[in-house]
Amino acid sequence: MVTFVLQTLIFIAFMNLANAASPKEEAIRALARGDYAAQLKIVTPLAKKGEAWAQTMIGKNYGDGNGVKQNYMEALKWFRLAAAQGDAAAQFILGSMYGNGQGVPQDYQEAMKWFPLAAAQGDLDAQFNMGVMYAKGLGVKPDLVKAHMWFNLAASKGVSDGIKSREIVAQQLTSEGLAAAQKLARECLARNFKGCD
């Protein structure tokens, strides 16, 4: 009888552990409910311990003013910590902050330090923004072949703005330029986005 009770308790404990949400899942659920206090209670200690995903989440809290007073410098601090660990979301956000001058002086060259890092990890928004930067010559020399390549990569994953932008740029390219852009996109995809820029 004692063995059965012990086995039952172990089974219940195991099932509770198996069904327990990870801190990241709990933070995402709290964020979805708009319960920023609960989300911050979860992510703050983890961010301070160096968890990149938690650093990105707390950076978004400060950037958006959710659960804390909006503070772009504090957001920037957390995004930089996460980006230094290779967090693609933080790298994209840093590129966007610099590209748009959001909370920092607008600096396209600084944006182009961050977008390629996120794009190389398959971040579709970063890939699209790489196309924009090359198409408009923001922080880089204008290059419609590279712009088409990046728009094509984003479009291939269903990014609607990537599809539209790819077509606009294609109309400005010669047939040789278009062929070169398509070749670059195939090569980039084959390398899993590494070394594409």
N, CA, C and O atoms as a DFTB+ gen file, in Angstrom:
788 C
 N C O
     1  1       0.822      -1.196       0.000
     2  2       0.000       0.000       0.000
     3  2       0.864       1.258       0.000
     4  3       0.578       2.205      -0.732
     5  1       1.930       1.274       0.824
     6  2       2.826       2.413       0.895
     7  2       3.499       2.625      -0.463
     8  3       3.673       3.762      -0.900
     9  1       3.873       1.541      -1.123
    10  2       4.521       1.630      -2.431
    11  2       3.576       2.267      -3.447
    12  3       3.997       3.113      -4.235
    13  1       2.305       1.870      -3.436
    14  2       1.329       2.432      -4.370
    15  2       1.150       3.927      -4.130
    16  3       1.110       4.708      -5.081
    17  1       1.042       4.325      -2.869
    18  2       0.872       5.739      -2.529
    19  2       2.113       6.520      -2.959
    20  3       1.993       7.607      -3.522
    21  1       3.285       5.984      -2.702
    22  2       4.530       6.635      -3.078
    23  2       4.630       6.773      -4.596
    24  3       5.019       7.824      -5.105
    25  1       4.279       5.712      -5.310
    26  2       4.309       5.762      -6.775
    27  2       3.309       6.796      -7.304
    28  3       3.606       7.511      -8.260
    29  1       2.149       6.874      -6.697
    30  2       1.139       7.846      -7.110
    31  2       1.630       9.267      -6.879
    32  3       1.451      10.126      -7.742
    33  1       2.242       9.528      -5.736
    34  2       2.770      10.859      -5.443
    35  2       3.894      11.238      -6.398
    36  3       3.971      12.381      -6.847
    37  1       4.748      10.302      -6.703
    38  2       5.833      10.563      -7.658
    39  2       5.254      10.862      -9.031
    40  3       5.727      11.768      -9.718
    41  1       4.227      10.106      -9.441
    42  2       3.594      10.328     -10.741
    43  2       2.956      11.718     -10.794
    44  3       3.109      12.431     -11.786
    45  1       2.249      12.102      -9.743
    46  2       1.604      13.424      -9.693
    47  2       2.662      14.520      -9.750
    48  3       2.498      15.501     -10.475
    49  1       3.734      14.363      -8.998
    50  2       4.804      15.361      -9.008
    51  2       5.422      15.466     -10.393
    52  3       5.688      16.567     -10.875
    53  1       5.651      14.320     -11.037
    54  2       6.228      14.310     -12.387
    55  2       5.292      15.007     -13.369
    56  3       5.749      15.789     -14.203
    57  1       4.001      14.738     -13.285
    58  2       3.037      15.356     -14.193
    59  2       2.981      16.870     -13.985
    60  3       2.854      17.622     -14.951
    61  1       3.075      17.315     -12.745
    62  2       3.089      18.751     -12.470
    63  2       4.329      19.403     -13.068
    64  3       4.253      20.509     -13.605
    65  1       5.475      18.723     -12.980
    66  2       6.696      19.259     -13.581
    67  2       6.580      19.289     -15.097
    68  3       6.998      20.255     -15.735
    69  1       6.016      18.235     -15.675
    70  2       5.885      18.162     -17.132
    71  2       4.955      19.247     -17.664
    72  3       5.146      19.736     -18.777
    73  1       3.958      19.622     -16.881
    74  2       2.991      20.625     -17.322
    75  2       3.380      22.048     -16.933
    76  3       2.724      23.007     -17.339
    77  1       4.448      22.183     -16.148
    78  2       4.857      23.519     -15.710
    79  2       5.403      24.302     -16.896
    80  3       6.193      23.792     -17.691
    81  1       4.970      25.530     -16.995
    82  2       5.445      26.390     -18.071
    83  2       6.836      26.905     -17.727
    84  3       7.164      27.109     -16.558
    85  1       7.640      27.109     -18.750
    86  2       8.957      27.689     -18.537
    87  2       8.777      29.159     -18.156
    88  3       7.726      29.743     -18.420
    89  1       9.788      29.753     -17.543
    90  2       9.676      31.181     -17.223
    91  2       9.394      32.024     -18.470
    92  3       8.641      32.996     -18.402
    93  1       9.985      31.662     -19.590
    94  2       9.744      32.418     -20.817
    95  2       8.278      32.316     -21.226
    96  3       7.663      33.318     -21.593
    97  1       7.714      31.103     -21.164
    98  2       6.297      30.924     -21.511
    99  2       5.403      31.692     -20.552
   100  3       4.421      32.308     -20.968
   101  1       5.744      31.657     -19.260
   102  2       4.952      32.394     -18.276
   103  2       5.020      33.897     -18.541
   104  3       4.011      34.594     -18.429
   105  1       6.201      34.395     -18.892
   106  2       6.359      35.827     -19.180
   107  2       5.564      36.219     -20.421
   108  3       4.949      37.285     -20.456
   109  1       5.575      35.368     -21.432
   110  2       4.822      35.644     -22.655
   111  2       3.326      35.650     -22.367
   112  3       2.594      36.495     -22.882
   113  1       2.877      34.715     -21.549
   114  2       1.452      34.688     -21.181
   115  2       1.063      35.953     -20.414
   116  3       0.016      36.546     -20.672
   117  1       1.907      36.355     -19.479
   118  2       1.624      37.562     -18.700
   119  2       1.584      38.782     -19.626
   120  3       0.721      39.648     -19.484
   121  1       2.515      38.841     -20.563
   122  2       2.553      39.943     -21.521
   123  2       1.283      39.959     -22.374
   124  3       0.709      41.019     -22.624
   125  1       0.850      38.780     -22.816
   126  2      -0.368      38.686     -23.642
   127  2      -1.603      39.153     -22.864
   128  3      -2.532      39.712     -23.446
   129  1      -1.610      38.923     -21.560
   130  2      -2.728      39.377     -20.715
   131  2      -2.623      40.859     -20.382
   132  3      -3.563      41.447     -19.847
   133  1      -1.476      41.466     -20.698
   134  2      -1.257      42.859     -20.322
   135  2      -0.882      43.000     -18.862
   136  3      -0.968      44.089     -18.294
   137  1      -0.462      41.896     -18.251
   138  2      -0.067      41.904     -16.840
   139  2       1.442      42.156     -16.776
   140  3       2.240      41.240     -16.581
   141  1       1.800      43.426     -16.948
   142  2       3.210      43.788     -17.018
   143  2       3.925      43.578     -15.692
   144  3       5.114      43.261     -15.673
   145  1       3.213      43.752     -14.586
   146  2       3.832      43.540     -13.271
   147  2       4.286      42.091     -13.132
   148  3       5.398      41.823     -12.677
   149  1       3.421      41.157     -13.527
   150  2       3.789      39.734     -13.447
   151  2       4.922      39.423     -14.414
   152  3       5.848      38.686     -14.078
   153  1       4.846      39.988     -15.617
   154  2       5.884      39.747     -16.611
   155  2       7.234      40.271     -16.108
   156  3       8.248      39.580     -16.207
   157  1       7.241      41.481     -15.574
   158  2       8.490      42.058     -15.071
   159  2       9.031      41.285     -13.878
   160  3      10.244      41.166     -13.708
   161  1       8.134      40.761     -13.054
   162  2       8.569      39.969     -11.895
   163  2       9.319      38.715     -12.360
   164  3      10.256      38.262     -11.703
   165  1       8.899      38.168     -13.490
   166  2       9.554      36.981     -14.042
   167  2      10.860      37.352     -14.738
   168  3      11.893      36.729     -14.491
   169  1      10.819      38.374     -15.614
   170  2      11.975      38.635     -16.479
   171  2      13.098      39.421     -15.811
   172  3      14.262      39.227     -16.160
   173  1      12.791      40.293     -14.872
   174  2      13.834      41.148     -14.293
   175  2      14.975      40.357     -13.675
   176  3      16.131      40.618     -14.007
   177  1      14.702      39.389     -12.777
   178  2      15.842      38.657     -12.209
   179  2      16.597      37.840     -13.263
   180  3      17.816      37.685     -13.178
   181  1      15.870      37.320     -14.253
   182  2      16.529      36.537     -15.301
   183  2      17.372      37.428     -16.211
   184  3      18.460      37.036     -16.634
   185  1      16.872      38.621     -16.509
   186  2      17.640      39.572     -17.319
   187  2      18.926      39.964     -16.598
   188  3      19.990      40.060     -17.209
   189  1      18.813      40.189     -15.298
   190  2      19.996      40.554     -14.511
   191  2      21.006      39.418     -14.445
   192  3      22.203      39.656     -14.281
   193  1      20.524      38.176     -14.572
   194  2      21.423      37.012     -14.582
   195  2      22.017      36.758     -15.968
   196  3      22.868      35.883     -16.133
   197  1      21.564      37.530     -16.967
   198  2      22.158      37.406     -18.291
   199  2      21.367      36.621     -19.309
   200  3      21.909      36.282     -20.361
   201  1      20.092      36.313     -19.042
   202  2      19.257      35.606     -20.014
   203  2      18.888      36.576     -21.140
   204  3      18.178      37.556     -20.917
   205  1      19.376      36.295     -22.345
   206  2      19.193      37.223     -23.470
   207  2      17.717      37.472     -23.783
   208  3      17.324      38.618     -24.003
   209  1      16.897      36.424     -23.805
   210  2      15.479      36.615     -24.130
   211  2      14.811      37.530     -23.098
   212  3      13.955      38.342     -23.448
   213  1      15.207      37.396     -21.825
   214  2      14.629      38.231     -20.769
   215  2      15.122      39.670     -20.904
   216  3      14.374      40.612     -20.643
   217  1      16.377      39.840     -21.311
   218  2      16.911      41.177     -21.529
   219  2      16.156      41.878     -22.664
   220  3      15.860      43.070     -22.585
   221  1      15.853      41.120     -23.711
   222  2      15.089      41.697     -24.817
   223  2      13.686      42.079     -24.356
   224  3      13.191      43.151     -24.704
   225  1      13.047      41.216     -23.581
   226  2      11.690      41.528     -23.102
   227  2      11.678      42.771     -22.219
   228  3      10.812      43.634     -22.368
   229  1      12.626      42.861     -21.311
   230  2      12.631      44.028     -20.417
   231  2      12.999      45.288     -21.204
   232  3      12.526      46.380     -20.891
   233  1      13.840      45.130     -22.218
   234  2      14.140      46.260     -23.100
   235  2      12.886      46.769     -23.786
   236  3      12.688      47.978     -23.915
   237  1      12.030      45.837     -24.232
   238  2      10.767      46.233     -24.872
   239  2       9.857      46.939     -23.870
   240  3       9.163      47.894     -24.218
   241  1       9.864      46.464     -22.627
   242  2       9.062      47.149     -21.605
   243  2       9.487      48.606     -21.482
   244  3       8.646      49.505     -21.481
   245  1      10.791      48.837     -21.378
   246  2      11.289      50.204     -21.240
   247  2      11.076      51.003     -22.521
   248  3      10.751      52.189     -22.461
   249  1      11.253      50.379     -23.663
   250  2      11.066      51.089     -24.923
   251  2       9.624      51.506     -25.162
   252  3       9.354      52.572     -25.715
   253  1       8.700      50.649     -24.737
   254  2       7.274      50.915     -24.956
   255  2       6.592      51.567     -23.758
   256  3       5.467      52.054     -23.870
   257  1       7.274      51.577     -22.607
   258  2       6.659      52.124     -21.397
   259  2       5.589      51.210     -20.834
   260  3       4.592      51.684     -20.290
   261  1       5.781      49.908     -20.957
   262  2       4.816      48.933     -20.434
   263  2       5.251      48.431     -19.066
   264  3       6.218      47.678     -18.947
   265  1       4.534      48.852     -18.042
   266  2       4.824      48.420     -16.679
   267  2       5.922      49.221     -16.012
   268  3       6.166      49.077     -14.814
   269  1       6.585      50.066     -16.789
   270  2       7.648      50.939     -16.284
   271  2       7.528      52.270     -17.025
   272  3       6.863      52.361     -18.056
   273  1       8.168      53.277     -16.496
   274  2       8.203      54.555     -17.207
   275  2       9.070      54.378     -18.454
   276  3      10.156      53.800     -18.393
   277  1       8.572      54.884     -19.583
   278  2       9.327      54.762     -20.828
   279  2      10.695      55.413     -20.656
   280  3      10.814      56.550     -20.200
   281  1      11.722      54.658     -21.034
   282  2      13.090      55.124     -20.868
   283  2      13.935      54.474     -21.958
   284  3      14.356      53.325     -21.822
   285  1      14.183      55.211     -23.041
   286  2      14.914      54.649     -24.174
   287  2      16.354      54.279     -23.821
   288  3      16.897      53.322     -24.374
   289  1      16.968      55.015     -22.918
   290  2      18.356      54.699     -22.550
   291  2      18.404      53.353     -21.811
   292  3      19.315      52.551     -22.019
   293  1      17.419      53.124     -20.957
   294  2      17.355      51.847     -20.248
   295  2      17.038      50.724     -21.241
   296  3      17.606      49.635     -21.157
   297  1      16.136      50.995     -22.171
   298  2      15.820      50.003     -23.207
   299  2      17.068      49.674     -24.009
   300  3      17.363      48.505     -24.258
   301  1      17.795      50.701     -24.412
   302  2      19.010      50.517     -25.202
   303  2      20.011      49.650     -24.452
   304  3      20.649      48.779     -25.044
   305  1      20.148      49.883     -23.159
   306  2      21.075      49.089     -22.339
   307  2      20.723      47.606     -22.411
   308  3      21.593      46.766     -22.641
   309  1      19.442      47.287     -22.213
   310  2      19.022      45.893     -22.204
   311  2      19.132      45.259     -23.592
   312  3      19.540      44.105     -23.719
   313  1      18.767      46.019     -24.633
   314  2      18.884      45.482     -25.996
   315  2      20.339      45.212     -26.352
   316  3      20.643      44.202     -26.986
   317  1      21.238      46.101     -25.951
   318  2      22.660      45.885     -26.245
   319  2      23.189      44.629     -25.551
   320  3      23.962      43.869     -26.135
   321  1      22.769      44.418     -24.309
   322  2      23.209      43.217     -23.591
   323  2      22.724      41.949     -24.302
   324  3      23.484      40.996     -24.472
   325  1      21.465      41.947     -24.711
   326  2      20.910      40.773     -25.400
   327  2      21.538      40.605     -26.781
   328  3      21.859      39.489     -27.189
   329  1      21.712      41.711     -27.496
   330  2      22.286      41.654     -28.846
   331  2      23.716      41.131     -28.811
   332  3      24.138      40.398     -29.706
   333  1      24.457      41.507     -27.779
   334  2      25.841      41.038     -27.649
   335  2      25.905      39.518     -27.482
   336  3      26.926      38.894     -27.771
   337  1      24.802      38.935     -27.013
   338  2      24.725      37.475     -26.872
   339  2      24.144      36.815     -28.115
   340  3      23.945      35.601     -28.145
   341  1      23.876      37.615     -29.135
   342  2      23.377      37.066     -30.392
   343  2      21.876      36.978     -30.504
   344  3      21.371      36.265     -31.371
   345  1      21.145      37.676     -29.658
   346  2      19.687      37.643     -29.727
   347  2      19.218      38.430     -30.952
   348  3      19.368      39.650     -31.007
   349  1      18.652      37.723     -31.931
   350  2      18.253      38.339     -33.202
   351  2      17.192      39.416     -33.007
   352  3      17.236      40.451     -33.672
   353  1      16.244      39.189     -32.113
   354  2      15.196      40.188     -31.884
   355  2      15.801      41.491     -31.366
   356  3      15.423      42.572     -31.816
   357  1      16.731      41.394     -30.431
   358  2      17.382      42.591     -29.890
   359  2      18.214      43.279     -30.970
   360  3      18.244      44.508     -31.038
   361  1      18.884      42.502     -31.807
   362  2      19.680      43.082     -32.886
   363  2      18.782      43.837     -33.868
   364  3      19.110      44.941     -34.301
   365  1      17.647      43.229     -34.211
   366  2      16.707      43.906     -35.108
   367  2      16.183      45.192     -34.480
   368  3      16.127      46.228     -35.143
   369  1      15.803      45.132     -33.218
   370  2      15.254      46.309     -32.545
   371  2      16.293      47.430     -32.486
   372  3      15.961      48.596     -32.699
   373  1      17.549      47.081     -32.199
   374  2      18.599      48.104     -32.190
   375  2      18.739      48.738     -33.571
   376  3      18.855      49.958     -33.686
   377  1      18.728      47.915     -34.614
   378  2      18.793      48.447     -35.975
   379  2      17.638      49.393     -36.249
   380  3      17.819      50.446     -36.859
   381  1      16.459      49.016     -35.799
   382  2      15.272      49.856     -35.997
   383  2      15.352      51.159     -35.209
   384  3      14.988      52.223     -35.711
   385  1      15.831      51.067     -33.971
   386  2      15.958      52.280     -33.159
   387  2      16.896      53.272     -33.837
   388  3      16.585      54.459     -33.935
   389  1      18.039      52.786     -34.304
   390  2      18.992      53.687     -34.967
   391  2      18.488      54.128     -36.335
   392  3      18.674      55.281     -36.722
   393  1      17.860      53.231     -37.059
   394  2      17.354      53.583     -38.383
   395  2      16.241      54.619     -38.333
   396  3      16.118      55.451     -39.231
   397  1      15.435      54.563     -37.283
   398  2      14.306      55.488     -37.146
   399  2      14.599      56.664     -36.219
   400  3      13.790      57.586     -36.105
   401  1      15.751      56.633     -35.561
   402  2      16.052      57.685     -34.591
   403  2      15.106      57.640     -33.408
   404  3      14.690      58.681     -32.900
   405  1      14.768      56.443     -32.968
   406  2      13.821      56.270     -31.865
   407  2      14.582      56.164     -30.546
   408  3      15.134      55.116     -30.210
   409  1      14.598      57.272     -29.811
   410  2      15.277      57.285     -28.518
   411  2      16.779      57.457     -28.623
   412  3      17.468      57.565     -27.609
   413  1      17.287      57.484     -29.838
   414  2      18.708      57.679     -30.110
   415  2      18.816      58.569     -31.347
   416  3      17.865      58.663     -32.123
   417  1      19.959      59.221     -31.540
   418  2      20.106      59.974     -32.793
   419  2      20.025      59.016     -33.990
   420  3      20.567      57.912     -33.952
   421  1      19.355      59.449     -35.026
   422  2      19.252      58.607     -36.214
   423  2      20.642      58.383     -36.787
   424  3      21.395      59.330     -37.014
   425  1      20.972      57.109     -37.020
   426  2      22.315      56.755     -37.485
   427  2      22.195      55.495     -38.338
   428  3      22.158      54.377     -37.822
   429  1      22.134      55.700     -39.656
   430  2      21.947      54.575     -40.564
   431  2      23.133      53.612     -40.554
   432  3      22.957      52.404     -40.715
   433  1      24.317      54.135     -40.369
   434  2      25.485      53.237     -40.316
   435  2      25.419      52.330     -39.089
   436  3      25.775      51.154     -39.155
   437  1      24.967      52.881     -37.985
   438  2      24.802      52.061     -36.780
   439  2      23.692      51.032     -36.998
   440  3      23.809      49.885     -36.565
   441  1      22.626      51.443     -37.665
   442  2      21.553      50.494     -37.987
   443  2      22.098      49.345     -38.821
   444  3      21.712      48.191     -38.636
   445  1      23.002      49.674     -39.746
   446  2      23.571      48.647     -40.621
   447  2      24.628      47.800     -39.929
   448  3      25.170      46.879     -40.541
   449  1      24.930      48.083     -38.685
   450  2      25.751      47.169     -37.881
   451  2      24.860      46.077     -37.281
   452  3      25.316      44.957     -37.046
   453  1      23.577      46.412     -37.034
   454  2      22.685      45.500     -36.324
   455  2      21.782      44.679     -37.251
   456  3      21.571      43.491     -37.007
   457  1      21.250      45.294     -38.305
   458  2      20.362      44.557     -39.201
   459  2      21.023      43.307     -39.799
   460  3      20.388      42.252     -39.830
   461  1      22.268      43.387     -40.273
   462  2      22.866      42.183     -40.858
   463  2      23.006      41.035     -39.867
   464  3      22.894      39.870     -40.248
   465  1      23.248      41.353     -38.605
   466  2      23.386      40.299     -37.598
   467  2      22.067      39.556     -37.405
   468  3      22.049      38.329     -37.301
   469  1      20.974      40.296     -37.359
   470  2      19.656      39.672     -37.216
   471  2      19.253      38.966     -38.503
   472  3      18.687      37.874     -38.460
   473  1      19.540      39.579     -39.649
   474  2      19.196      38.974     -40.941
   475  2      19.912      37.651     -41.130
   476  3      19.345      36.712     -41.688
   477  1      21.155      37.565     -40.670
   478  2      21.936      36.329     -40.801
   479  2      21.350      35.196     -39.973
   480  3      21.666      34.028     -40.201
   481  1      20.496      35.539     -39.012
   482  2      19.832      34.518     -38.196
   483  2      18.432      34.208     -38.720
   484  3      17.662      33.492     -38.081
   485  1      18.115      34.757     -39.889
   486  2      16.820      34.468     -40.502
   487  2      15.697      35.391     -40.092
   488  3      14.538      35.108     -40.394
   489  1      15.998      36.491     -39.412
   490  2      14.959      37.429     -39.006
   491  2      14.395      38.108     -40.254
   492  3      15.095      38.862     -40.928
   493  1      13.132      37.836     -40.553
   494  2      12.510      38.332     -41.785
   495  2      12.406      39.850     -41.828
   496  3      12.611      40.451     -42.882
   497  1      12.092      40.477     -40.701
   498  2      12.000      41.936     -40.669
   499  2      13.360      42.563     -40.945
   500  3      13.458      43.572     -41.644
   501  1      14.403      41.961     -40.393
   502  2      15.751      42.473     -40.647
   503  2      16.124      42.287     -42.111
   504  3      16.748      43.164     -42.708
   505  1      15.748      41.160     -42.689
   506  2      16.038      40.931     -44.104
   507  2      15.321      41.966     -44.973
   508  3      15.907      42.519     -45.903
   509  1      14.066      42.218     -44.664
   510  2      13.331      43.242     -45.411
   511  2      14.014      44.602     -45.256
   512  3      14.197      45.322     -46.237
   513  1      14.387      44.949     -44.028
   514  2      15.024      46.248     -43.794
   515  2      16.387      46.350     -44.471
   516  3      16.805      47.442     -44.856
   517  1      17.081      45.232     -44.621
   518  2      18.337      45.243     -45.375
   519  2      18.044      45.667     -46.816
   520  3      18.791      46.446     -47.408
   521  1      16.956      45.147     -47.367
   522  2      16.560      45.552     -48.716
   523  2      16.282      47.038     -48.799
   524  3      16.696      47.701     -49.750
   525  1      15.583      47.560     -47.809
   526  2      15.274      49.000     -47.781
   527  2      16.562      49.815     -47.716
   528  3      16.723      50.792     -48.447
   529  1      17.469      49.410     -46.847
   530  2      18.710      50.166     -46.664
   531  2      19.515      50.203     -47.968
   532  3      20.046      51.248     -48.345
   533  1      19.600      49.055     -48.652
   534  2      20.336      49.026     -49.920
   535  2      19.591      49.766     -51.027
   536  3      20.217      50.440     -51.846
   537  1      18.283      49.651     -51.063
   538  2      17.508      50.326     -52.108
   539  2      17.628      51.843     -51.989
   540  3      17.718      52.544     -52.997
   541  1      17.628      52.342     -50.769
   542  2      17.662      53.790     -50.553
   543  2      19.060      54.334     -50.274
   544  3      19.255      55.547     -50.193
   545  1      20.042      53.426     -50.125
   546  2      21.393      53.881     -49.818
   547  2      21.494      54.493     -48.437
   548  3      22.143      55.524     -48.260
   549  1      20.864      53.875     -47.460
   550  2      20.879      54.373     -46.085
   551  2      21.948      53.627     -45.287
   552  3      21.772      52.459     -44.941
   553  1      23.039      54.300     -45.003
   554  2      24.130      53.681     -44.250
   555  2      25.037      52.812     -45.099
   556  3      26.048      52.302     -44.615
   557  1      24.679      52.642     -46.362
   558  2      25.464      51.848     -47.312
   559  2      25.353      52.509     -48.687
   560  3      24.480      53.342     -48.929
   561  1      26.251      52.118     -49.565
   562  2      26.158      52.589     -50.942
   563  2      24.913      51.958     -51.569
   564  3      24.687      50.760     -51.400
   565  1      24.102      52.739     -52.287
   566  2      22.913      52.152     -52.927
   567  2      23.312      50.979     -53.825
   568  3      24.273      51.063     -54.590
   569  1      22.560      49.894     -53.717
   570  2      22.866      48.697     -54.500
   571  2      21.550      47.952     -54.739
   572  3      21.076      47.221     -53.869
   573  1      20.972      48.141     -55.910
   574  2      19.681      47.521     -56.208
   575  2      19.769      46.007     -56.329
   576  3      18.783      45.313     -56.080
   577  1      20.926      45.484     -56.706
   578  2      21.084      44.024     -56.774
   579  2      20.971      43.434     -55.364
   580  3      20.246      42.462     -55.151
   581  1      21.688      44.025     -54.405
   582  2      21.595      43.544     -53.018
   583  2      20.209      43.818     -52.432
   584  3      19.679      43.011     -51.668
   585  1      19.633      44.954     -52.793
   586  2      18.284      45.261     -52.314
   587  2      17.320      44.180     -52.782
   588  3      16.530      43.667     -51.990
   589  1      17.380      43.833     -54.060
   590  2      16.499      42.791     -54.604
   591  2      16.754      41.468     -53.902
   592  3      15.807      40.756     -53.567
   593  1      18.022      41.126     -53.674
   594  2      18.345      39.872     -52.992
   595  2      17.645      39.804     -51.638
   596  3      16.997      38.806     -51.321
   597  1      17.777      40.869     -50.834
   598  2      17.179      40.868     -49.494
   599  2      15.656      40.877     -49.558
   600  3      15.003      40.177     -48.784
   601  1      15.084      41.659     -50.470
   602  2      13.628      41.648     -50.622
   603  2      13.158      40.263     -51.059
   604  3      12.125      39.779     -50.597
   605  1      13.907      39.638     -51.937
   606  2      13.558      38.308     -52.432
   607  2      13.564      37.281     -51.299
   608  3      12.673      36.435     -51.211
   609  1      14.576      37.364     -50.434
   610  2      14.648      36.429     -49.303
   611  2      13.454      36.614     -48.369
   612  3      12.852      35.637     -47.924
   613  1      13.115      37.866     -48.074
   614  2      11.959      38.129     -47.214
   615  2      10.673      37.692     -47.910
   616  3       9.792      37.102     -47.284
   617  1      10.568      37.981     -49.204
   618  2       9.373      37.612     -49.966
   619  2       9.188      36.107     -50.014
   620  3       8.059      35.616     -49.992
   621  1      10.288      35.372     -50.078
   622  2      10.195      33.912     -50.173
   623  2       9.574      33.295     -48.924
   624  3       9.118      32.151     -48.952
   625  1       9.557      34.049     -47.837
   626  2       8.928      33.589     -46.588
   627  2       7.579      34.260     -46.356
   628  3       7.003      34.165     -45.272
   629  1       7.080      34.949     -47.401
   630  2       5.729      35.493     -47.321
   631  2       5.599      36.915     -46.832
   632  3       4.482      37.371     -46.590
   633  1       6.696      37.636     -46.675
   634  2       6.611      39.022     -46.233
   635  2       6.014      39.848     -47.378
   636  3       6.662      40.041     -48.407
   637  1       4.785      40.332     -47.201
   638  2       4.077      40.994     -48.298
   639  2       4.794      42.249     -48.785
   640  3       4.843      42.496     -49.990
   641  1       5.350      43.043     -47.876
   642  2       6.106      44.221     -48.306
   643  2       7.357      43.821     -49.075
   644  3       7.802      44.539     -49.970
   645  1       7.921      42.668     -48.720
   646  2       9.075      42.151     -49.461
   647  2       8.697      41.793     -50.884
   648  3       9.462      42.034     -51.818
   649  1       7.523      41.221     -51.047
   650  2       7.036      40.854     -52.390
   651  2       6.872      42.106     -53.240
   652  3       7.351      42.167     -54.372
   653  1       6.189      43.106     -52.681
   654  2       5.955      44.357     -53.425
   655  2       7.271      45.059     -53.748
   656  3       7.480      45.501     -54.878
   657  1       8.150      45.161     -52.768
   658  2       9.421      45.870     -52.960
   659  2      10.318      45.140     -53.943
   660  3      11.017      45.771     -54.735
   661  1      10.303      43.822     -53.898
   662  2      11.091      43.032     -54.844
   663  2      10.668      43.356     -56.273
   664  3      11.510      43.522     -57.155
   665  1       9.354      43.447     -56.497
   666  2       8.844      43.731     -57.836
   667  2       9.208      45.143     -58.290
   668  3       9.539      45.356     -59.457
   669  1       9.146      46.097     -57.378
   670  2       9.510      47.481     -57.714
   671  2      10.985      47.556     -58.109
   672  3      11.335      48.182     -59.109
   673  1      11.836      46.919     -57.326
   674  2      13.276      46.939     -57.617
   675  2      13.566      46.173     -58.897
   676  3      14.415      46.590     -59.684
   677  1      12.880      45.067     -59.118
   678  2      13.109      44.264     -60.329
   679  2      12.884      45.094     -61.587
   680  3      13.586      44.914     -62.582
   681  1      11.917      45.997     -61.549
   682  2      11.630      46.848     -62.709
   683  2      12.762      47.836     -62.995
   684  3      12.874      48.363     -64.102
   685  1      13.596      48.080     -61.987
   686  2      14.697      49.036     -62.155
   687  2      16.009      48.358     -62.556
   688  3      16.991      49.029     -62.876
   689  1      16.016      47.023     -62.537
   690  2      17.236      46.275     -62.850
   691  2      17.259      45.848     -64.315
   692  3      16.218      45.647     -64.941
   693  1      18.459      45.717     -64.835
   694  2      18.615      45.090     -66.147
   695  2      18.392      43.598     -65.977
   696  3      18.338      43.102     -64.851
   697  1      18.264      42.883     -67.073
   698  2      18.093      41.425     -66.969
   699  2      19.319      40.785     -66.320
   700  3      19.194      39.807     -65.583
   701  1      20.506      41.336     -66.594
   702  2      21.731      40.815     -65.963
   703  2      21.724      41.096     -64.459
   704  3      22.099      40.236     -63.662
   705  1      21.299      42.296     -64.077
   706  2      21.225      42.654     -62.665
   707  2      20.223      41.788     -61.919
   708  3      20.474      41.365     -60.791
   709  1      19.085      41.527     -62.556
   710  2      18.070      40.675     -61.946
   711  2      18.594      39.255     -61.767
   712  3      18.386      38.635     -60.724
   713  1      19.276      38.745     -62.792
   714  2      19.852      37.394     -62.704
   715  2      20.894      37.330     -61.589
   716  3      20.963      36.348     -60.850
   717  1      21.705      38.383     -61.472
   718  2      22.720      38.425     -60.412
   719  2      22.063      38.447     -59.032
   720  3      22.518      37.760     -58.117
   721  1      20.995      39.234     -58.880
   722  2      20.296      39.321     -57.596
   723  2      19.679      37.979     -57.219
   724  3      19.752      37.562     -56.063
   725  1      19.078      37.310     -58.185
   726  2      18.466      36.007     -57.923
   727  2      19.526      34.969     -57.554
   728  3      19.303      34.122     -56.689
   729  1      20.676      35.045     -58.219
   730  2      21.781      34.122     -57.898
   731  2      22.270      34.370     -56.472
   732  3      22.496      33.429     -55.712
   733  1      22.432      35.645     -56.120
   734  2      22.859      35.982     -54.760
   735  2      21.858      35.459     -53.722
   736  3      22.262      34.940     -52.682
   737  1      20.578      35.592     -53.996
   738  2      19.554      35.114     -53.064
   739  2      19.637      33.600     -52.901
   740  3      19.546      33.092     -51.784
   741  1      19.809      32.875     -54.012
   742  2      19.936      31.405     -53.922
   743  2      21.172      31.010     -53.116
   744  3      21.114      30.103     -52.286
   745  1      22.287      31.694     -53.363
   746  2      23.529      31.392     -52.637
   747  2      23.385      31.718     -51.154
   748  3      23.843      30.963     -50.296
   749  1      22.754      32.832     -50.864
   750  2      22.542      33.229     -49.475
   751  2      21.671      32.204     -48.747
   752  3      21.962      31.810     -47.618
   753  1      20.619      31.791     -49.403
   754  2      19.719      30.794     -48.816
   755  2      20.459      29.477     -48.585
   756  3      20.269      28.830     -47.555
   757  1      21.301      29.081     -49.542
   758  2      22.076      27.836     -49.414
   759  2      23.053      27.903     -48.244
   760  3      23.371      26.883     -47.633
   761  1      23.527      29.116     -47.934
   762  2      24.450      29.299     -46.801
   763  2      23.695      29.582     -45.509
   764  3      24.306      29.923     -44.496
   765  1      22.375      29.444     -45.535
   766  2      21.529      29.712     -44.375
   767  2      21.739      31.128     -43.851
   768  3      21.835      31.358     -42.645
   769  1      21.809      32.087     -44.806
   770  2      21.899      33.524     -44.543
   771  2      23.248      33.977     -43.991
   772  3      23.390      35.143     -43.622
   773  1      24.226      33.104     -43.923
   774  2      25.542      33.480     -43.391
   775  2      26.385      34.081     -44.506
   776  3      26.438      33.541     -45.611
   777  1      27.039      35.195     -44.220
   778  2      27.940      35.827     -45.171
   779  2      27.251      36.395     -46.384
   780  3      27.851      36.447     -47.457
   781  1      26.016      36.821     -46.254
   782  2      25.259      37.328     -47.394
   783  2      25.474      38.801     -47.647
   784  3      25.165      39.291     -48.733
   785  1      25.991      39.507     -46.684
   786  2      26.137      40.935     -46.870
   787  2      27.583      41.300     -47.148
   788  3      27.899      42.475     -47.333
